[in-house]
Amino acid sequence: MTSPRKLPQVLYIEDSDDARSLVRRLLADNYVVLEASNPLDGLQLAEETQPN
């Protein structure tokens, strides 16, 4: 597995905990998954982290 620092980041915004968990599990080997449960938190996270 690649070091998390070298993986691209993806921001996933979804209010469903189950959906976020599923996407996180599916992408975790190839991406650093940043998550937010609402659009405002997602926008703030995007501004702070500038995901790929």
Number of C-alpha atoms within 10 A of each C-alpha: 6 9 9 13 9 10 16 12 17 19 19 19 19 17 13 11 10 10 13 19 12 11 14 18 11 12 12 14 14 16 19 20 21 17 20 21 14 13 13 11 13 18 14 12 17 18 10 9 11 12 14 11
